[in-house]
Amino acid sequence: MVQLFSTFDRETIERNLQEEKFDLVIVGGGITGAGIALDATTRGMSVALVEMGDFASGTSSRSTKLVHGGLRYLQQFEIKEVADLGKERAIVYENGPHVTTPEWMMLPFHKGGNMGKTTASFGIRLYDYLAGVKKNERRKILSAKETLAKNPFVKKDGLKGSGYYVEYRTDDARLTIEVMKKAVELGANAINYTKAEHFLYENKQVVGVTVTDRLSGKAYDIKGHRVINAAGPWVDKVRKLDYATNNKHLRLTKGIHLVIDKQKFPMEQAVYFDTPDGRMVFAIPRDKKVYVGTTDTVYDEAVINPKALESDHNYVIKAINYMFPDVHITEKDIESSWAGVRPLIYEEGKDPSEISRKDEVWFSESGLITMAGGKLTGYRKMAEKLLDDVSKTLAKKTGKKYKPVQTKHLPISGGDIGGSEHLEEFLSKKAKEGNNRFGWTLEEGREIAKRFGSNIDQLFTYAQEHKDTNETTLPNSLYAELRYSIQHEAVTTPIDFLLRRTGYLLFDMPYLLEWKDAVVDEMAKQFHWSEETKQTYIDELNIQINDAREPADWHDR
């Protein structure tokens, strides 16, 4: 089957979307929509998916970037939630070990703090049990001395020790794109920058959507036996397009994260710590940076591109200096930041931090199916539960026989390396190959192999193309990443590439600033942009860079 997942394929994809009546039409191209598309396709369903922005451009690229079981949910007695999410971590890891990494997490406890040694020990032990954690990743309780040996920056005053347990760090945007690519590889039809405008009905039942290509302005219809609303924080907006709704709705909350270079904050041990106001915050090393967050505030503004404000920065900086008093972080140390919106299911009278992260499926009398709430970690299980139900009624409608869930042991795109046990061997081998063939540093080769997994051989093809022609000012490895992302990952704008496909805008701002102009020039050449179009994308990129580098409300001063 020919995989169509490039901006150059848009006309063909749009023709396919118009010519077939699909079993499922999915609105939303974040991790929830991608997970449903993959599960449905592997069951034998025909699938169409539309995303109004870039894939993962909403919440799915703006999280804490953890596939975790939610230790703090034990405090809310959400036992089943913790058990389900905890078990999913290992599945997500094995299916895509290149984008997910086990991360030992430290939970320090201090005299007078919110969590004592006994409570922490019991909580983490229960967490390990519920999550089915394997023996070599089960929790330990460290003394104050052992805690400081692993992280000398933790506040020493009143330190009694720490819990030590495993979470899983991920690249949320790349996890989403790899799941989507696998769905497309297996037959799903997915397109970005395509907005659902209104629903199509027959006998008051939803039978499709009218969409608009936001690049060309072209409108067309997509027909389907079932339509699923998986629009994340836009779920309620999509539901308003339907004539029938229920009395449930979302409560949006905003969370922000700050990125600091390790030269200023040379921390190698991840820490999950409580703040004086009772919230929990993560500080997580990633390559040459440390990122810290998150906040949790009610959000009622525009969902597209939420901003980190000065008050948000101040809160996280204060939290850092409270738990790590010797590092003395100030605003000038913040290299980058991001803000995201959580689509939580509204619960009357609850504070944002108390609202459950559970997922629910809402069925409208029109036949519209809405997947609401949920967490990154649970994307696969959410799709499984939804489609176990939907497949039964769909089979009666279509006369087809669908398979049971197939995704539990299915590698996502880039994940074909023989499981996590072979990851280090794979990374080392590909790093050496990049070095021998193209002069990449071993660190550079390892980083790219980790980002693209088993798809790196295709990147080597583009690296050879660069070596043979040498018609661009881009470095060989960056050219290979860009060419691959355009041809195989639906990259359309510079932000798609520099933020979501590579993460340079968040985790290597100096590199991005050095090469962003050359990236834009190369994209303009490949896509034949007019000067006006090119300038529009440059302006969009510069706004995104400014928002990442300093609080958004500083721009108005």
N, C-alpha and C positions, 0 to 999 in steps of 0.2 A: 504494500500500500504506500502511495506517495504521501509523504508528510508535507502539508501546507501550513507553514507557520512563519511566513515572512511578509513584510509589508509589500514586497514585490508580488505576492500571491493574492492580494486583496480582491482583485476582480474575480479570480477563480473561486475563492472562498465565498464571496457574495453570491455568485451564480449558484453554487451548491446550496447555499442557505435558502435560496428562493425556489429551487426546483424540487425539493423533497419535503414531505411531511414527516417530521421527526417524532420519535417516541417522547423525547424530552426537549423542551426549550428552557435553557437556564439563563436567568438575568443576573449577572454579577460574576466578575472574573477575579475575585480574591481566593483565598485558600478554601473557603467553603464551597464556592462554585466549582473550583478546580477539582476538589475532592469528590463532589457529586458527579462531575463529568467523567472522571476516571472510573469510579465505581460502576456507573451506569454503562459505560462503554464495554467494560470487561464482562458485564452480565449479558451483553448482546443487544443493548438498546442503542438506537440511533440518537445522536445527541447534537444539538446546536447550542452554542454559548455565546453571549454578547456581553461586552464590558464597555461602559461608556468612557472610561479613561484608559490608562495602560493597565495591564494585568498587575495585580498586587499594589496598585497605586493608592489604595485606601488603607484601612487598618492592617492589612496583611503585609505591609512593609514598614509599619510604624509601631511595632510591639516592643516588648523587652527582649525579644529575640531568644526566647527560651521555650523549649518543648518540655514543660514541667508539669508535675502533678498537682501543684497548688497546696503546698504544705500548710499555708495559712487557712485554707478552707476547713481544716480540722477544727479550728477555733469556732467555725460556724456550724460544726457538726454535719458537714456535707460529706458523709462517709462514702456513699456510692460514687459521688463525683470524684473524690480523691482516688478511689480504687480504679475507676475506669480510666481516668487520665494518667494515673501512674503506670498502668500496664501498657497504655498506648505509647509511652515514651520510647520503650525498647523497640516496638514495632516500627515507629517512624524512623528511628536510628538505623535499624537493619535494612530498611528499604531504601534509604538514602544516606549512607554513612559519610558521603563527601560533604553534605550540607548540615549535618548534625553531629555534635561532639559531646561526649560525656564531660561534665565539668564538676569537679569536687567543690562543694559549696560550704562555706563556714558560717555558722550561726552563733555569733558571740553572745554571751550573757553576762550582765554586769549587776552588781549589787544595786537593788532598787529598780532594776529594769522591768520591762513588761513580761519577760520570760526568764524563769529561773532554770537551774541545772536539771532539777527533777522533772519539771514540766517539759523542757526541751528534749530530754532523754526519752521520756515516754512518748512525746509527740512524734519524734523522728523514728522511734522503734515501730510505732503504729503505722506511720507513713510507709516505712520499708515493707511491713507486712501486707498492707492493703495494696501497695503498688507491685508486689511480687518481685522485689528487687533481688538480683542475683547476689550470691554470697560475697563476691569480691567488691561489691559496691554498697554493702550495707553500712549503716551509720556507725560512727565512733564518737565517743565523748572525749574531748581534749582538755587537758589542764590549762591554766592560764599561761604557763611556761610553754607548753606545746603549741598553744594558739599563737603566741607571739613569735615562735620559731617559724611558723608558716606564714604569718603576716605581721611583721613588726610595726605596722602603721596603725593597727587597731588600738583604740583608746585603752590605756593601761589602768587608769583610775577606776577602781572597783571591779576590774575584770576577774571573773570567777572561772572562766573556761569557755568552751564552745562546743556546739554540735558540729559534726562533720559528715556530710552526706552528699550523694550524687544527684545533680540535675543534668539537663542536656541543653547545651547552647546550640542555637541554629542561626542560619541566615534566612530570615522569614521570607524575604522577597524571592530568594533563589529557591527555597523550598516550594513556594507557590508556582514559580515558572517551571520547575522540573516536574511537578505533578501535572500541570497543564500540558506540557510537552508530551508526557507519556500518554495522556488521554488523546491528544491529537495523533500521536504515532499509531494508536490503536483504532483510530477512525472517527474521533470526535471532530466537529467543525467549530472552531473557536476564533473569534475576531475581537480585537480591541478597538478603542475609539469609535464605538458604535452604541448609540443610546436608544434604549427602549422608550418610545414616546407614548404609546397607548396599546391596550389589549384588543385582540380580535375576538369576537363572540359568535357562537351559533347556539340558538335556544338558551341564551343567557349563560352559556358555559364558555370559559376561556379556551380558545383554540389556537392561540398564537399571539404574536406581537408585531406592531409596526415599529421599525427602527430607522434611525438616521445615521448614516456614515458621517462622522464629525470632521473628517478630512475632506470629503468631496461634497457633502451636503445632500447626497442621494438618499432618498427614502425608499424602503421596500418592506415587504411582509415576510415573516417567518412563521410557518404553520407547525403546530405540534399537538400531540394527544394530551400532553400534560405540560404545564408551565410552572417552573419553580423560581421563586423570588429568593435569591441568595445574595442580596445587595448589601449585606453588612450594615453599616450605619445609615444607608439609604433605604433600608427595608420599608420603613413607614412611608417614605416618598413614593416608592413603587406601589405599595398597597393602595395609596390614594388614587392611583390610575384605575383601580378596580371599583365597581359599583357596590361591592359587598365587603365590609370589614367587620372585625370583632372589637371588643373593648380593650384589647391588649395593645401595648405599644412599648417602644424602647425608651430607655433613659440613657442619653449619651454622656460619657465622662471623658475628660481629656487627661492624657498622661504624657509627660515629656522626659527626655533623656539628654544628658550632657556627655560629650566626649572630650577626654583629656589625654594628652600625650604622656607616655610612660616616663619620659625624661623629667616631667614635673611630678608625676604620680606613679613611681616605679613599683607597682603592685602586680604580683603574679598570681595571687590567691583570691578567688572570687569570694565575696562576703554578702550575706543577706542579713541586714541589721534593722533594729527598731529605732525609731526617732523619738524625741521627747514627746511628740504629740500622738504617739501610739501607732503610727504608720510603719510599714515595712518597706525597705528600699534595698535594691540590688546594686552592688559595685562589681563589675565583671570585666576582667582583662580580655582583650581581643587583639591578637597580633601586637602591634606597637602602641596600642591605645588602651584606655580603660573607659568604659561607659557606665554612667550612674543614673538610676531612676527607679521608680517613676512617681509622678504626682497622680492625684486622683480627684479631679474637680468636676462638678456639673458643667456641661458644655451645651450652650444653646445657640452657637453661632454657625457660620457656614461650615459644612462638613468637608468640603473640598479644601485641601491644603491648610489644615489647622496650624496655628502659630504658637511657638514658645515665647512667652512674654517675660518681661523683666522679673515679675513676681514669681514666675515658675522657676527661672534661673536661680533667683535668690533662695527659694525654698530648698532646691537640690544642693546648692553650694553650702548652705547652712547645715544640711544633713551630712554632707561629706566632712566638713570641718568638726562636726560634733563627734562622729565616729572615728575620724582619722585626724586628730588635732595637730599632728606634726607636719602635715603636708601644706597647710595654709593656702588652700585654693581660693582664687579670686576670679572675677569675671574675665580678666585678661588671659586666664589659663584655659578658657573654654575654646577648643578648636572647632567644634561643630556641635550640632544638636538636632533633635527631631521631635515632633509632636504627633500624637496619634489620638484617634477617637475610638473609644470602646462602645460597641452596641450592646448594652445590657438590657435585660428585660425588666421593665419598670416594676418596682415593688413599693407600695405606699409606705411613706414614713421612714424609709431607710436611707442612711448616709451612703454616698457613693462607694466607700470602701466595704460596706456591708452587703451590697447588692450581689446576688449570686451571679456567677459566670456560667451558669447552666445554659443549655440550649433547649429550644422548644420548636415543635413543628405546628404551624397554624394552618388549618384548612378552611378556605373560604367557600361559601355556598356557590360561588361562581366556578369553583374547581381550581382556583389559584392556590398553590402550595407555597408557604413561606417558611424558610429556615431562619429562625431568629436566635440571637445570642450565641453562646459557645465560645470556645477558646481555640487558638492555633493548635494546641496539642491534640485536641479531639477531632480534628477535621475528618480523619478517615472513619472513625467510629460514628460520627454524626451522619456521614453519607450512608454508611451501612445500615443504620437504624431507619433512616428515612426511606431508603430504596427497598429494604425488606418489606415495608408496608406498600409503597407505591407500585412495586413490581407485580403484586397480586392483582390490584385493580386494573393496572395497565395491560396485563396479560389477557384479561377478560375483554378489554376494549380492542386490542390489536390482534388477538388470536395467536400471538407468539408465545414461546416458552423461554423464560429468562433463567439464566444461571443464578445460583446463590452467590454471595459475596466472594470475590476473587482477589481482593487487595491486601489481605493480611501478610502475604509473603511475596508481594509483587514489587520488584525494584522499580523505583521511579526513574525518569530519564537521568542519565549520568550515574546511576547507582549500580550498574552491572560490573561490580568489581569482586564478586564472590563473597560479599558480606563484610561486616566491620572488622573481622579478624585479619583480613587481607589489606586493610586501608593503608597502613604504614608502608608495607611493601610496594603497593601501587604508587603512592605518592613519591617515594624515593626513586622508583624506576622512572617515572615520568619526569621528575625534576632533572635527573641525569640526562634523559633523552633531549629535553629542551635545552640543556646546557651544551651537549655535544653537537646538536644539529644547528642551533640558532644563537648560541652564545648567551642564552638566558642565565641569570644567576640561579643557583640551586634554590635559594629562598623564593625567587620570582616564579620558578617552575613549580615548586611545591604549592605556592599560593594559588596559581592558576589551575593546577590539577585538583586542588581541593574545591575550587569554585565550580568547575565544570565536570568533574568526575570522569567517568568513562567516555564522555564526549570530547575529551582533550585531543584525541587523535584527529578529529575534524579541525580543531584549532591548529594543529601542526600542519595540516594541509594549507591553511591560510597563511601561516607563518612562512611556509616554503614559497608561496605566491609572492609574499612581500620580499623575501630574499632574492627571488628571481627577477622581480621587476623594479623594486626600490623606487616606486613612483610616489611615495608619500613621506612626509616628515615625521610621521608617527614612529615610535619605537616598534620593533618587530612584534613583541608580545602584545602590546596594546592594539596594534593593527589586527592581530589574529583574534583578539577578544571582540573587537568591534565588528569585524566581518562575520564572525560566527553569530554574534548576537543579532545582527541585521538579518542574516539568512535563515537562522534557525530559532530565533526567540522573539520575533515580532517587534523588534526595536524600531521605533518610529521617530523619536525625538532624542536630543542629546541627554535630557533628564532621564529618559527610560534607561539609557546605557550607563550614564555616570552615577546615577543614584541606585536604581533597582537591580540592574544586571551585574554590576561590579561593586557597588558600595563605596566607590572612591569619594563621593561627596561627603560621606559620613566619616569614613575611617582612614582616609589619606588625602586630606584637604591640600597639602602642599603639592602632591603629585597631580591632583585634579587642576589646580591653578596653573601648573606648568604646562599641561597638555590639553586643556579644554578647548582652546582656540583651534588647535590642529585637529581635534576630534570633530568639531563643528565643520571645519573646512572639508574633511574627508566625507562626512555625511552629506554635505551639500553637493559634493561631486557625485557621490553614488546615487543620490535621490534626485539630482538635477533640480535643486531648489532655486527659485528666483531669489534675488537679493532681498526682497521684502519678506519672503518666507524665512530665509536664513536669519534675518535680523529679528524676526518675531521669536524664533527659538533661542537666539542669543539672549534676548531680553528676559525670556522665561527662565533660562538657566541662571542668569545673574540674580534675579529675584530669589530663586531657590538658594543660591549660595549665600546671599545676604541674610536670609532668614535663618540659615544654619549657623552662621558665624556670630550673630548677635541677636538679642531679643528683638522680636518684630516691632514692638512699640517704640524702640529707639529710632526707627526710621522716620517717625513723625516729628521728632524733636527739631 
